[in-house]
Amino acid sequence: MLKRPFNFSAGPAALPEAVLQRAADEMLDWHGSGMSVMEMSHRGKEFISIYEAAERDLRELLAVPSQFRILFMQGGGLGENAVVPMNLSRGGAVDVVVTGSWSKKSLKEAQRYCNAQAAASNEVSRHTALPATSQWRLRSNAAYVHVCSNETIDGVEMHTLPDLAALGCAAPLVVDASSHILSRSVDWSRVGLLFAGAQKNIGPAGVTIVIVREDLIGHALAICPSAFDYQCVADNQSMYNTPPTYGIYIAGLVFQWLKAEGGVAEMDRRAQAKADLLYHTLDHSGGFYANRVAHDARSRMNVPFFLADETLNDAFLAGAKEAGLLQLKGHKSVGGMRASIYNAMPLEGVQALVNYMQDFARRHG
Ligand SMILES: *Cc1c(COP(=O)(O)O)cnc(C)c1O
């Protein structure tokens, strides 16, 4: 088989090769149906079986309790920045913990629909450290508290979800887990709603996963479009409007692949091994490379890093491409480099990256 390069894109991101191969094999004729999945009615028994398997496997992988509904929606993480306040805020107070570019966007968008405020912000550290939970200013009347548990651009991750009840806050926690869902288990006792766009750690862009506690459904503002009202979506098994069928199918193949590989516990173990290898290399490069995030807040999925001599950036990227290491350029708001090492990235890929980095440093140090 063709040896493909390692792809470090932040999203849309690499998919497991076995999943792409299987999708290719099934492209023209899914399971003897004579149809591509793209050509099937979403109401036919073939697609319904694909949909039900995907939902069941996701529930199993993340051990989602029965009082949570799993919705397959559209609109992405940015869409949910509006959809969540339209469904959960009741037009009242909402507290947002600002830890990076994505939660900042969530706050701004929520302000269009409700009285949203920053409960804390790590802006002073330029999004390189997490604000201590003891410093969060949570309002007693907040309809919910929003956090982004992995800031894809800044490379900042909450290694455990906050326990709002222990902070004396009764509001449900809303979690944007777009870029690290399925890399670790979720403590559902701390969560009211968790959402994730698929294109980082699940599948193709176009599918948005929403996992929401049942009692939070049914309170949408009157202005909320029916297709984005969780009640309407849940009542219609995510098929009020035509769902992104092909994306759900690929996500389902990824869920099957995850189960075969050992599930979320195994992904958690691999994520730690990959992150340890990459951060160790950065921290022991004699200052040639640097990651600026506080150690206890470093993301296991998105690793931004800088060359001390930034005039070497173009040479670094060109050499990486030649070595079969793709899409390492950092986000334009941060600069430098970024290696995204999601579930589909094998340890072998991170090993190839650190080998290249060490070689590059020797040649230019
Ligand atoms: C990518 C990303 C988003 C935005 O997703 P879209 O699908 O582009 O709307 C939101 N939040 C996080 C944490 C992300 O990584």
The ligand as an SDF file (V2000), in Angstrom:
LIG
                    3D

 15 15  0  0  0  0  0  0  0  0999 V2000
  -12.3850   24.0230   15.4670 C   0  0  0  0  0  0  0  0  0  0  0  0
  -13.0190   24.4350   16.7280 C   0  0  0  0  0  0  0  0  0  0  0  0
  -14.2220   25.1700   16.7510 C   0  0  0  0  0  0  0  0  0  0  0  0
  -14.9020   25.6650   15.5010 C   0  0  0  0  0  0  0  0  0  0  0  0
  -15.3900   24.6430   14.7230 O   0  0  0  0  0  0  0  0  0  0  0  0
  -16.1700   24.9860   13.3560 P   0  0  0  0  0  0  0  0  0  0  0  0
  -16.5660   23.6300   12.8890 O   0  0  0  0  0  0  0  0  0  0  0  0
  -15.1990   25.6580   12.4350 O   0  0  0  0  0  0  0  0  0  0  0  0
  -17.3250   25.8320   13.6790 O   0  0  0  0  0  0  0  0  0  0  0  0
  -14.7590   25.4950   17.9850 C   0  0  0  0  0  0  0  0  0  0  0  0
  -14.1680   25.1140   19.1280 N   0  0  0  0  0  0  0  0  0  0  0  0
  -13.0130   24.4140   19.1420 C   0  0  0  0  0  0  0  0  0  0  0  0
  -12.3960   24.0300   20.4390 C   0  0  0  0  0  0  0  0  0  0  0  0
  -12.4060   24.0500   17.9390 C   0  0  0  0  0  0  0  0  0  0  0  0
  -11.2600   23.3570   17.9540 O   0  0  0  0  0  0  0  0  0  0  0  0
  1  2  1  0
  2  3  1  0
  2 14  2  0
  3  4  1  0
  3 10  2  0
  4  5  1  0
  5  6  1  0
  6  7  2  0
  6  8  1  0
  6  9  1  0
 10 11  1  0
 11 12  2  0
 12 13  1  0
 12 14  1  0
 14 15  1  0
M  END
$$$$
